Amino acid sequence: MSFDPQQLLSGLKPFQRATVDYVMCRFDVGAPRFLVADEVGLGKTRVAQGVVAHVLSRLPEGERADIIYVCSNSAIARQNLRLLNVLGDAEVRATRLTLLCDATTRLRDDAANFIALTPATSFDKSGGLGVARERALIRKLLQDRIEGDRLDNLLRHPAQKHWTGYVAAAKLSETIDCEATAELLLADGIEERIRTADLGNSDVRRPIVQELLQRLARHALTSLRPKLVIFDEFQRFRNLFAEGDSEAQALMRTFLQAEAAGARVLFLSATPYRMLTLNGDDPTAGDHHADFLETISVLYGDEGPAAAEALREEMRRFRDHLRDFAQGHTPQAAEARTAVESRLRKVMSRHERVAGDSGDAGIRRRILSVPVQADDLRQAKAVHQVAKAIRGHGAVEYWKSAPYLFSFMGDYDLAKKIRAFPARAKLASTGKPAMVSEHKRQRFERIPPGNGRMRALIEETLDQTDLHRRLWLPPSLPYLQGGESLTKTLIFSDWQMVPEAVAALVSYEAERRLRRERGLRGAPKKREVPLLRLRTNAEQIGASMHVMTLLYPSAFLARVVDPLRIWREHGAISAVEMQAEAEKLIAGALEEISLPEAKGRVAWEVLARLDRCEPGWARAIREGLRAGSSREATGAAAACLDAFVAGSPELPEAAASSATIRFLARVALGSPATCLLRALNRYADLPAPQRAFMAAQVAMGFLTLFNHREVRPLLLSEGSEGAWSRALDYCAEHDLQAVLDEYVFHLTGGKLVEGQEEGEPAHRGLARRMREAIGLRTAPITLHNPFHDEGRSRRSMPSHLAARFAANASRDQEGGGVRIDTLRDSFNSPFRPFVLASTSVGQEGLDFHLYCHRLWHWNLPGNPVDMEQREGRVQRFLNHAVRLNIATNHSKAARDSEGPAWPAMIASAEIEVNDRGEARLGLRPHWLYAGDAPDPVEIETVLPLPPLSREAQRAMWLLRTTALYRLAFGQPRQSDLLTILETAEFDETTREQLLIRLAPPVAP
């Protein structure tokens, strides 16, 4: 195949390129399997891209190559498969094994095919009935052998309603031998069972359907011609690689037989085995040593058992030397370590941020003392008395973690016991101090934090900042004076009630403070008319035209006024000075243009007329507004745009007045649509109409944001112009252009990627994701009352500035459900929520680094590995702390450049670290960077702990063992070894010499 991988490989960082080269070297010497175990956040998918590029570049012209990507999450599989498609024009299929028989799959015989599979839907067919498309294909295959009604009775459930449509749409691939496949499916008595079984009985139908699906999956395997198989986060389905008798394991063994025909298998995982096992850990959660050896056995394939046994002995010798070393002896510890490294490097490699870089890790961990107050103790007493009355337990740990337990406990066992208690109503007064006050909630009065950790969080989030007045974070590179360095906060907890309490209490207090500052008393109305609406009736069309100034991306204003250019000429200036500079630029540009006089209600018409010369502009904007509107509002948005661009043909021609220029300058600096267009012009290499479409659609997300109940106080104006005018000023005063420049730079990354929806064009996918993230409305938090019936007890509190990371955490503007991916996108944007609390974030595949460099361990992690895994969620490529430091140290590069600011600053930082000799690995400045400026920003890890508590002692142990636990890598009884090592006198140099290193060498 005529494919040159060098352009892609040249974009990899040195450590990533070294890993790609090493993987290919191992494949070339005959190793069929290899594991890339780079630490979380270091770009394992980029390494896989490089391996794919190498494999395809070696493919003879006209030969078929199937690149197969297996991942446990179908959404991640679709996303990463597109990234792995290094050819761009190759077929990309996110599918199931059985659907390879579908004609729409279209596997090409003369080129590369990219196929994504998930284990649960492709290998393990024992748990369900597949999807209707799979069963419709089976019906198509068997229709000449078995009567149609019996096939329908067997296969249509549970898709009775649309079954005929699935059957009509089913088309078999031309490569399928239907007769032979049908024979295979019906062998061993299956045909007779279908003909004679009671198909009205689901218990009879289910095993027959599952058997047919398994047989079709086995047959579909024969249609694949894999050259490279990638198993991502394979530890999630490691049981499929075990020697067992299940159908799923047999199917995986058949799948891996492709190795005999020259296929290579690449495993990707930051945690391929349990990384650390301590005394007292749940034995059902796995054991590090056993998991480690089992993984090595899988990687060595047929030689696995022997290799694992040899490694066990080598690890034993290394352990003995470590113990001797800790006791003051210095025998051959390094020699034993080298033997272990040699065996492991044949099948795996691992890069780590700290181990791979000699400098500071860029993380500051601090213990925050959170004293107990009298109100906290009143709640503790109430919880204890109720628990004692119902003979519950665990109440102390609950109370230490969250306030108002009975309001947020939901379905915890303690709450269930209260509901089941016969005299629970009599306990209501006892438990009242540990419930959110309904009296205060209804009147929007202050609700005390009620817990030391909550009190500290509110102090850091609201008392020490003005986040309750902000809709987005300040930019890392501000164009206006007074830019603060603020951050989002990510919180990890062991208890589900904590995210509920954090989201409710922090959001409530933020909204309460803002309303009080704006002179609004009491609680807001449950339903209020949105301040910014698009209406087409005669009475409101004028107001709608003013709203259109927020939604209309003006090519003229985006071109003539650029806050970045003004910043380059004048430095950071005030919003008033920026407005004055914009007025000068517009006045100069309009000198030769004759415009209608704009007074009062018709000022917006000038804006519309400036872009009439742009071909297709209005059409693209109309499509964008429609795409960004709810189903009910699409017509109004399009009609308002038509009215906006039509203007009034009866206006006399005249020179632009000062009022017109002032109005245009405000729109140039404050219109979200125009600011978005400017950012897209910088960073999105797209045709102009597509940029206009994106700017209009995303601007509709701002309209949704401005209409949120909690934002309303910011836009209430005492003047005559209304909320649209205040929205323009708010955007201009809060440096929206700099915010969007940074945001769009990140999302495009210099190259647009596909949207998340199947078949969605890249620019539409990105615009949709941005609109959903900006306009996200998180669901309110339910308040429970276990002392009364559920029908009476349900109340709620708002969630907006803070949110919980859970499957039911958000809703869209129409009240429907929003994917959890959208909540993650929103947190990875400069927009609200500013605090995200979760019990589930410490897992693979999730990152929250773009605008967050502060992390709270609400409850202590179980071990130092878990702590680093959590920190890895925010210490990733070009994370927030790194960008703030780059902007502080290299803003001059942005000012001197004539192009976009961010590439110029990053290039300048790369030159700096290269001149210092710190760029060899490529981790700096992209993952780690502090610069020379005083007080650099660091990833901040906060451990809020009651003073003199057991948690405080455990926190000190965690911080100590973080520096030592890697020495126990691969060993049994790791707790015992760590205890010994803690007593040893290790300096940093000695520790480094004893660490097992699996990183491939990087060329100088």
Rosetta blueprint (number, residue, H / E / L):
1 M L
2 S L
3 F L
4 D L
5 P L
6 Q H
7 Q H
8 L H
9 L H
10 S H
11 G L
12 L L
13 K L
14 P H
15 F H
16 Q H
17 R H
18 A H
19 T H
20 V H
21 D H
22 Y H
23 V H
24 M H
25 C H
26 R H
27 F H
28 D H
29 V L
30 G L
31 A L
32 P L
33 R E
34 F E
35 L E
36 V E
37 A L
38 D L
39 E L
40 V L
41 G L
42 L L
43 G L
44 K H
45 T H
46 R H
47 V H
48 A H
49 Q H
50 G H
51 V H
52 V H
53 A H
54 H H
55 V H
56 L H
57 S H
58 R L
59 L L
60 P L
61 E L
62 G L
63 E L
64 R L
65 A E
66 D E
67 I E
68 I E
69 Y E
70 V E
71 C L
72 S L
73 N L
74 S H
75 A H
76 I H
77 A H
78 R H
79 Q H
80 N H
81 L H
82 R H
83 L H
84 L H
85 N L
86 V L
87 L L
88 G L
89 D L
90 A L
91 E E
92 V E
93 R E
94 A E
95 T L
96 R L
97 L H
98 T H
99 L H
100 L H
101 C H
102 D E
103 A H
104 T H
105 T H
106 R L
107 L L
108 R L
109 D L
110 D L
111 A L
112 A E
113 N E
114 F E
115 I E
116 A E
117 L E
118 T L
119 P H
120 A H
121 T H
122 S H
123 F L
124 D L
125 K L
126 S L
127 G L
128 G L
129 L L
130 G L
131 V L
132 A H
133 R H
134 E H
135 R H
136 A H
137 L H
138 I H
139 R H
140 K H
141 L H
142 L H
143 Q L
144 D L
145 R L
146 I L
147 E L
148 G H
149 D H
150 R H
151 L H
152 D H
153 N H
154 L H
155 L H
156 R L
157 H L
158 P L
159 A L
160 Q H
161 K H
162 H H
163 W H
164 T H
165 G H
166 Y H
167 V H
168 A H
169 A H
170 A L
171 K L
172 L E
173 S L
174 E L
175 T L
176 I L
177 D L
178 C H
179 E H
180 A H
181 T H
182 A H
183 E H
184 L H
185 L H
186 L L
187 A L
188 D L
189 G L
190 I H
191 E H
192 E H
193 R H
194 I H
195 R H
196 T H
197 A L
198 D L
199 L L
200 G L
201 N L
202 S H
203 D H
204 V H
205 R H
206 R H
207 P H
208 I H
209 V H
210 Q H
211 E H
212 L H
213 L H
214 Q H
215 R H
216 L H
217 A H
218 R H
219 H H
220 A H
221 L H
222 T L
223 S L
224 L L
225 R L
226 P E
227 K E
228 L E
229 V E
230 I E
231 F E
232 D E
233 E L
234 F H
235 Q H
236 R H
237 F H
238 R H
239 N H
240 L H
241 F H
242 A L
243 E L
244 G L
245 D L
246 S L
247 E H
248 A H
249 Q H
250 A H
251 L H
252 M H
253 R H
254 T H
255 F H
256 L H
257 Q H
258 A H
259 E H
260 A H
261 A H
262 G L
263 A L
264 R E
265 V E
266 L E
267 F E
268 L E
269 S L
270 A L
271 T L
272 P L
273 Y L
274 R L
275 M L
276 L L
277 T L
278 L L
279 N L
280 G L
281 D L
282 D L
283 P H
284 T H
285 A H
286 G L
287 D L
288 H H
289 H H
290 A H
291 D H
292 F H
293 L H
294 E H
295 T H
296 I H
297 S H
298 V H
299 L H
300 Y H
301 G H
302 D H
303 E H
304 G H
305 P H
306 A H
307 A H
308 A H
309 E H
310 A H
311 L H
312 R H
313 E H
314 E H
315 M H
316 R H
317 R H
318 F H
319 R H
320 D H
321 H H
322 L H
323 R H
324 D H
325 F H
326 A H
327 Q L
328 G L
329 H L
330 T L
331 P L
332 Q L
333 A H
334 A H
335 E H
336 A H
337 R H
338 T H
339 A H
340 V H
341 E H
342 S H
343 R H
344 L H
345 R H
346 K L
347 V L
348 M E
349 S E
350 R L
351 H L
352 E L
353 R L
354 V L
355 A L
356 G L
357 D L
358 S L
359 G L
360 D L
361 A L
362 G L
363 I E
364 R E
365 R E
366 R E
367 I E
368 L E
369 S E
370 V L
371 P L
372 V L
373 Q L
374 A H
375 D H
376 D H
377 L H
378 R H
379 Q H
380 A H
381 K H
382 A H
383 V H
384 H H
385 Q H
386 V H
387 A H
388 K H
389 A H
390 I H
391 R L
392 G L
393 H L
394 G L
395 A H
396 V H
397 E H
398 Y H
399 W H
400 K H
401 S H
402 A L
403 P L
404 Y L
405 L H
406 F H
407 S H
408 F H
409 M L
410 G L
411 D L
412 Y L
413 D H
414 L H
415 A H
416 K H
417 K H
418 I H
419 R H
420 A H
421 F L
422 P L
423 A L
424 R H
425 A H
426 K H
427 L H
428 A H
429 S H
430 T H
431 G H
432 K H
433 P H
434 A H
435 M L
436 V L
437 S L
438 E H
439 H H
440 K H
441 R H
442 Q H
443 R H
444 F L
445 E L
446 R L
447 I L
448 P L
449 P L
450 G L
451 N L
452 G H
453 R H
454 M H
455 R H
456 A H
457 L H
458 I H
459 E H
460 E H
461 T H
462 L H
463 D H
464 Q L
465 T L
466 D L
467 L H
468 H H
469 R H
470 R L
471 L L
472 W E
473 L L
474 P L
475 P L
476 S L
477 L L
478 P L
479 Y L
480 L E
481 Q L
482 G L
483 G L
484 E L
485 S L
486 L L
487 T L
488 K E
489 T E
490 L E
491 I E
492 F E
493 S L
494 D L
495 W L
496 Q L
497 M H
498 V H
499 P H
500 E H
501 A H
502 V H
503 A H
504 A H
505 L H
506 V H
507 S H
508 Y H
509 E H
510 A H
511 E H
512 R H
513 R H
514 L H
515 R H
516 R H
517 E H
518 R L
519 G L
520 L L
521 R L
522 G L
523 A L
524 P L
525 K L
526 K L
527 R L
528 E L
529 V L
530 P L
531 L L
532 L L
533 R L
534 L L
535 R L
536 T L
537 N L
538 A L
539 E L
540 Q L
541 I H
542 G H
543 A H
544 S H
545 M H
546 H H
547 V H
548 M H
549 T H
550 L H
551 L H
552 Y L
553 P L
554 S L
555 A H
556 F H
557 L H
558 A H
559 R H
560 V H
561 V L
562 D L
563 P H
564 L H
565 R H
566 I H
567 W H
568 R H
569 E H
570 H H
571 G L
572 A L
573 I E
574 S L
575 A H
576 V H
577 E H
578 M H
579 Q H
580 A H
581 E H
582 A H
583 E H
584 K H
585 L H
586 I H
587 A H
588 G H
589 A H
590 L H
591 E L
592 E L
593 I L
594 S L
595 L E
596 P E
597 E L
598 A L
599 K L
600 G H
601 R H
602 V H
603 A H
604 W H
605 E H
606 V H
607 L H
608 A H
609 R H
610 L H
611 D L
612 R L
613 C L
614 E L
615 P L
616 G L
617 W H
618 A H
619 R H
620 A H
621 I H
622 R H
623 E H
624 G H
625 L H
626 R H
627 A H
628 G L
629 S L
630 S L
631 R L
632 E L
633 A L
634 T H
635 G H
636 A H
637 A H
638 A H
639 A H
640 C H
641 L H
642 D H
643 A H
644 F H
645 V H
646 A H
647 G L
648 S L
649 P L
650 E L
651 L L
652 P L
653 E E
654 A E
655 A L
656 A L
657 S L
658 S H
659 A H
660 T H
661 I H
662 R H
663 F H
664 L H
665 A H
666 R H
667 V H
668 A H
669 L H
670 G H
671 S L
672 P H
673 A H
674 T H
675 C H
676 L H
677 L H
678 R H
679 A H
680 L H
681 N H
682 R H
683 Y H
684 A L
685 D L
686 L L
687 P L
688 A H
689 P H
690 Q H
691 R H
692 A H
693 F H
694 M H
695 A H
696 A H
697 Q H
698 V H
699 A H
700 M H
701 G H
702 F H
703 L H
704 T H
705 L H
706 F H
707 N L
708 H L
709 R H
710 E H
711 V H
712 R H
713 P H
714 L H
715 L H
716 L L
717 S L
718 E L
719 G L
720 S L
721 E L
722 G L
723 A H
724 W H
725 S H
726 R H
727 A H
728 L H
729 D H
730 Y H
731 C H
732 A H
733 E H
734 H L
735 D L
736 L H
737 Q H
738 A H
739 V H
740 L H
741 D H
742 E H
743 Y H
744 V H
745 F H
746 H H
747 L H
748 T H
749 G L
750 G L
751 K L
752 L L
753 V L
754 E L
755 G L
756 Q L
757 E L
758 E L
759 G L
760 E L
761 P L
762 A H
763 H H
764 R H
765 G H
766 L H
767 A H
768 R H
769 R H
770 M H
771 R H
772 E H
773 A H
774 I H
775 G L
776 L L
777 R E
778 T E
779 A L
780 P L
781 I E
782 T E
783 L E
784 H L
785 N L
786 P L
787 F L
788 H L
789 D L
790 E H
791 G H
792 R H
793 S H
794 R L
795 R E
796 S E
797 M E
798 P L
799 S L
800 H L
801 L L
802 A E
803 A E
804 R E
805 F L
806 A L
807 A L
808 N L
809 A L
810 S E
811 R E
812 D L
813 Q L
814 E L
815 G L
816 G L
817 G E
818 V L
819 R L
820 I H
821 D H
822 T H
823 L H
824 R H
825 D H
826 S H
827 F H
828 N L
829 S L
830 P L
831 F E
832 R L
833 P L
834 F L
835 V E
836 L E
837 A E
838 S E
839 T L
840 S L
841 V L
842 G L
843 Q L
844 E L
845 G L
846 L L
847 D L
848 F L
849 H L
850 L L
851 Y L
852 C E
853 H E
854 R E
855 L E
856 W E
857 H E
858 W L
859 N L
860 L L
861 P L
862 G L
863 N L
864 P H
865 V H
866 D H
867 M H
868 E H
869 Q H
870 R H
871 E H
872 G L
873 R L
874 V L
875 Q L
876 R L
877 F L
878 L L
879 N L
880 H H
881 A H
882 V H
883 R H
884 L H
885 N H
886 I H
887 A H
888 T H
889 N H
890 H H
891 S H
892 K H
893 A H
894 A H
895 R H
896 D H
897 S L
898 E L
899 G L
900 P L
901 A H
902 W H
903 P H
904 A H
905 M H
906 I H
907 A H
908 S H
909 A H
910 E H
911 I H
912 E H
913 V H
914 N H
915 D H
916 R L
917 G L
918 E L
919 A L
920 R L
921 L L
922 G L
923 L L
924 R L
925 P L
926 H L
927 W L
928 L L
929 Y L
930 A L
931 G L
932 D L
933 A L
934 P L
935 D L
936 P L
937 V L
938 E L
939 I E
940 E E
941 T E
942 V E
943 L E
944 P E
945 L E
946 P L
947 P L
948 L L
949 S L
950 R H
951 E H
952 A H
953 Q H
954 R H
955 A H
956 M H
957 W H
958 L H
959 L H
960 R H
961 T H
962 T L
963 A L
964 L L
965 Y H
966 R H
967 L H
968 A H
969 F L
970 G L
971 Q L
972 P L
973 R L
974 Q H
975 S H
976 D H
977 L H
978 L H
979 T H
980 I H
981 L H
982 E H
983 T L
984 A L
985 E L
986 F L
987 D L
988 E H
989 T H
990 T H
991 R H
992 E H
993 Q H
994 L H
995 L L
996 I L
997 R L
998 L L
999 A L
1000 P L
1001 P L
1002 V L
1003 A L
1004 P L
